[in-house]
């Protein structure tokens, strides 16, 4: 992994600002501490910058990298895992390579395929390519969205960077906040692409290309996940085993030490098992736990480590570890409310002391229906079958909804969710901010600037994926929202803050495309989740080893917000920059804090608000949304 930056002029009589590109590149030094490179196109029409984290070809793999006549230049953040096979085919076609770097295949593949070259890349990537002959800039992100890319148009220049904080280095960058993005953040704990916290800045969505040519900017999608399951082929199970084994093998290719994050859950345990089979020496594994038994998976991780004789390392996160919040906020650059970023930050810090690359089990829950809310959604959908259509229609109207909310809390929530259609129900299950809380949280001035788009975001996505099967629709919605906009953002920022490359075998496109076509009954049944993964890889473990209930990267946020973080919570949410911004009502904040103190869990929304307040303290002092 690395950090990239660039700029292209949208007008013929305008040259790029090389000093600004250099400033953006320097701001990404934490992503690439091993080297720096830059390129200025003839006539100053484009410039590229690169910070390198050396993984493959430590000697000659510096960037930018060029084609034979240096008319095409590229900077890449990420890895191209199928570069060896692509290189062999390109050399056979007459292309001459000057490095062993995976990045070099992009310029030669572009020469042969043009912008469609991106369709043949198997990996995690965001890259900027300049074609001087055509006067064309190509920007692209990988299909799943593992590597980020931000951009902003300003004064006839289009600027790009791996992180929004690099764009903060641009002179005269408009610091106007996007109210809709803030509403999305508070509703979901993240800001989905293409929005960002700043109104002028955009994120390139996953699986998209952006092309700049003759002053015109075009955006297009080049890949979509399979929407429908298919009949189970006789060799489907063996193909899945081969695809995941190959994905792990490809991700072990590096000229630096490689390890693995190990939670003790199914996905990371399977990855460690496969790494151990493919490695000639013990795998380095890294686990994070808490000093509260109900939140820690360290004993389970130790069992996996012992089973495969790994070189195992652990770290226990304690409440005072939240003192890293300002550093976390600075690394993310935008408000980010997923509290599991904290343990990922610490496991990345731990791993970087020993390795430069760490594999993980990310993606297994989306592909094989591992999350608990899928079971909840299925139960509520089944319950809805017992509510007559006319009664459902009545319950969806405002007067009836007010009557429902007067019932005991759990009964009201269950009846409310069951009365919704599948899309609206799933959206309500996945939101951080409940609708009644949202209605009372915003100031009247801020509420007047936002509409219902944040509430409709997940519901619209659910309908757009077009899957007929309930489980497929839920997993595909997460694949295109939660996975790229939350989970992969969390992993990228937390690992790159420590110059650690994270690789995700389950998110190999071959694995993804195969897994998404498997029938739902192979993923989830009455006996549990991830049935096919446990069936195929269970023989690598003792009997019943993979049947343990899922925990995930959870942490004791509720307790912390009632204890060690209580003072910080009040200081940030009831005074300071967030209150001064005029977004939230202090009376509602006090109510949420009071309810949380009394034992009702308000941890998710309070943490999300706290991280927004921390962002305002770090970045937003002079920013305005109005």
Phi, psi and omega in degrees: 000158183207189172235135180235152176214160179187170180205143177224140178278134179268353180234142184298327184269014183242132175258158181285165179259093184298324179298322179292320178297319178296320179295318177297317181297317179298326181292348180256015185301329180294333178283334182216083184278357189265353180172166183219143176213160179211163179214135174239119182291152174307142182069006174066029183281338181207156175215145179233145176228151185213135169245130192253130163255108188289122179235310180236139183055072186295337186269308189248012185267018179297155181236159006295157176244145188238163170279188188300318183259011176063022176275347179234130180232146180219146167235135187234137166248115180130202180218142173256105189285333179263026185296328183295314180290322177296317181298317180300318180292321180291321177295322177297329179278358175109001179283144181249124181260146181243355179225174171260008186289143174295332183298327187295337180296334185295314184294321181285323176295322177297321178302323182273325189246350184068212184295341178287356179304329185297334182292340183263358183273128177249105183172194173243127187198152159223130181219158173239126180236130177248125176253104187289327180295319181272350186061042187237136171248132178243126174241138184212149172238152182295162186301325185270333179098035182284327183249133187271160172204122178253154176208158180210139175259130186203122175058039179079010179236141174250118185249144182231153174197156180293332181225150182295331180296333175291322177293336176300342181282348182292135176293139176064026175296127181295120180262059176253122182284154179261108181303322180296324178292322177295319177297317176299317180298310183293333179282329188232354181076008174209164178252111184283151175298148005270005184288157169221175179298332178263135184300327185275341187262140178241157169253134173288124182292159175302149176062028181239152173247143171235125182240130175247121181208128181054038177082352180264141179245123179237142182237132181212153177266135183246353180210144174223145178290151177301136185266337186236146173283160179232166177301141185290117177285155183300326184259013186298318182294316180294325178295322179293317177301313181296319183297317181288321176299317179293322178297319177293315181302314181297327182276358172270352180286116180190155175260018180223166181297143182236138177224201182207138168288132182231110178271337187098354176280180185299308191294309181293328178294319177296318179298316179298319179300315181290321176300319181296323178291329186264350184257148180270353179223164182303139178282138172277125179238152187223129183227149179240139176220182180231163181276017174244122188303322185288350181249355187253142175247014184302319179300322179289321178297321179297322179297318178295316180300318179292321181299321183252012174054048181276163172273095196261141180226142183227157173215134178258120180275126179248165184306326181290351177295341178293352174297348179277359184307316178301322177293321179298313180299317179297324181288323182281327175078332174239160173301136180216117191254011177278110185295341179290354172299331182295306177296327178295321176304313184286324179290328175293318178298318177297312184296323186294342176290344187236329185222169176251340180232136177226124173280163179210178181257017183301141177102338181297324181291321179289319185285326187238024169059052183270344185283145182294335183289344174291320177293320178298315179299320180293319179296318180292324177295321178294319179296325181297335180295339181270355178261117181305146181307320180296319179294321177299316180298321179293316182296337181278350180278151186303313181301317181292322180297324178294323177293319179299317183290350175278349178287167172309145194307309184294319179295319180297315182295317180297315180293321178299312182293319181295331182282350181273162173282174188302317183294312181294325179294313181297319179299318180293324179296326189264352181282145174285320189258115177293149184301317179296325179291315179302321182298331181255359186278320188276149171293159181298325180293318180288320180301327180291341182266352181240153178244208181268014185298321181295321178291329184273350188306303182290323180298316178295318179297317178304315181291325183289331181294334169073013181283139180276329181280135184300310181296319179297319179296318180293315181292321178294323177297316176295324180298329184255359179233283185301316184298302182284333188265340180241290188302312184285330172296313179304311183292318181297309184291318183292323179282318183288340173298337180248015180055046178243132178269126177257134180234139189236094182301323180297339182262014168299136186298328177295319178293315181300310184295326178287314184296322184288346178265356180286142179300148183301327183296340178277347183259318185216131175216191182295346181263359178138193186252165175053044186302316185290325178294316180293324179292314186283325185250356177304323179300345177282351186235166172299155181306133177077000186299323185271006185270003181294141179301146181290141173243308182080183181277065178270161179210159188282059182299315182304313181294318180299319182286343173267346185239257189299330182263003185300316180295318179295322180301310181293319182297322183277322188269337183254348174218172174096196192294323181295315178296317180298333182289344176072034182262315187244155180273120177303329180296320178290324177299314180299321179295316179297317179296317180296316178297321180293317177300327183280357176114349176279130184288111172241021186300317184297311182289324180291322176296318179299316177295320180298318181289330173294317178297320178296322178297316179298322179295323185276318189237334198260015185304320182258001183281148178226146178258348184258000000 
